[in-house]
Amino acid sequence: MAELKDRLQADLTTAMKAREKTTVATLRMALAAITNAEVAGDQAVQLSDDEVLKVLAREVKKRKEASTAFADAGRAEQAQQELDEAAVLTGYLPAQLSDDELAALVAAAYDEVAAQVGAAPGMKQMGQVMKAANAKVAGRAEGGRVAAAVKAKLAG
């Protein structure tokens, strides 16, 4: 069921044999985060690949935020380490949408909401447009980019 998790574990074994310190540490951390997500509820569950992708995306975001914090504090070495870890995890995520592809998906979501509401959506319907857009984007763009594209479409 969770082919991505199996791939992460196989890649961890390969990285351990090759003595790739950063990759080993990053994959161990990612697998720990996945395990934590699996046992977080009332009973343990097996995460689907989509849910594993969400965990990995969350971990990449954490690494980028930590890198920024380290860089702002003048700790370049730790900032680079966080970026290296984010790069390892990014390899498992789907390719990010270009700005044009994102704009097209947002426009389609806008049109869907317009059809439901019966009028051109305004800022009051931003939540509805965001929900429709996020369903179409499916993790292939960061939430901030999606929100900016939706705002631009609603304002324009």
N, C-alpha and C positions, 0 to 999 in steps of 0.2 A: 504493500500500500504506500509506504513512504519511501519511494525510491531515492529521493533526494537525501534523506537521512542516511540511507545505506551508502550512498555515494560519498557523503561526508566522512563516514567511518572508514571506508576503503581508502580515501585520500589521506586520512589521518595516518593510517598504517604505512602508506607509501612515503609520506613526509617523515615519519619517524625513522624509517629505514634509510632515507636520504639525509637524515640529520638536519632538516630544515627547521630551525628553532622557531622562527616567527610563525610559520605555517602550522607547526604542531600546536603551539600555544593558542593560536587563533581558532583552529578547528576544535580543540578541546573546549575552549570557552563557548564556542557556538553550540557544540553538542550538549554542554551543560545547560545552556539557556533553553535548548529544545526540550531536554529532560525536565527542567523546571516547569516549562509550559505544559508538558504532558501530565505532571502530577499536581498542578496548581489547583484544580477543582476538587469537588467532593470525592471523585474517584478518578483513577488514572485512565487516560485515553491515549490512543495512538494518533498523532497529528498527521493530517493529510499533507501532501506536498505544498499546497497553497498556504496552509497554516505554517509550515516550516519556512516558507519564503517570507511570510510576515515577520516571523521571529528574526530571520537573518537581516531583513530590511531594518528592523528596529535596532539590531546590534550594529549595523553599519552607521546608522544615524548617531548612535551613542559614541562610536569611535570618532566620527567627524566633529561632533560637539566637543569631545574631550581634546581632540587635536587643536581646535580653536582656542580652548581654554588654556592649554599648555603653551601655545604660541603667544597668546596675550600675556602670559606670565613670564615670558622669556626663556622657556624651557623647550628649545628647538628639538633636542634629541627625543624627548617623550612625545612631542607633537608628531614627529616623523614616524615613530613607532606606532602610534594610533592610526596614522594614514596608511602605513604598511598593512596593519591588521584589516582596515576597512577595504583595502585593495584585494586582499585574499578573499574576503567574504563577497565582495562585489562580483567576483567571478562566478558565483553560484546564482546570482540574481538574473532575472530576464533583462534584456537590453532596454535601456531607458529610451523613452519616446523623444523624438526631436520636437522642437517648438511647433513646427508645422503640423506634425501628427497629433500633438496634444491639442492644438487649436481646433483641428478637425473633430476630434472626439468631444471637446467641450461644446462646439457648435451643434453636434448631434444631440448631446444631452440637453442643451438649451432648447432645441426644437421639440424634443420630447416633452419637456416641462411646459412649453408654450401650448402644445396640443392638449395637455391635461388641464391646464389652467384656462385655456380658451382666450388667452391674451399674451402679449409679450411679457415675459417675466422681468421683474425689477429686482432691486436689492432685497426686497422682502422675501423673495423666492430663492435667495442664494443657497439656502440649505437644501432645497429640493434639487436645484441644478448641481450642487456639489455631490449629492448622493448619487444622482444619475451619472455624473462624470466619473466619480470614483469607481463605480461599477464597470464602466467601460475601460478605464485606465488599468485597473487590476494590478496595482503595485508597480507599474512600469514608469512612474513619475512620482517624485516626492510631493507630499501633500501641499507644501508651500507653493510649488510651481502650479499645481492644479488650481489652488485657490486664487492665485494671481491671474491665471488664464480665465477663470470664471468671472472674477471681478471685472477684468478688461472687457469681456463679452457683455456683461450686464451694463456696464457704463457706456459702452460704445454703441 
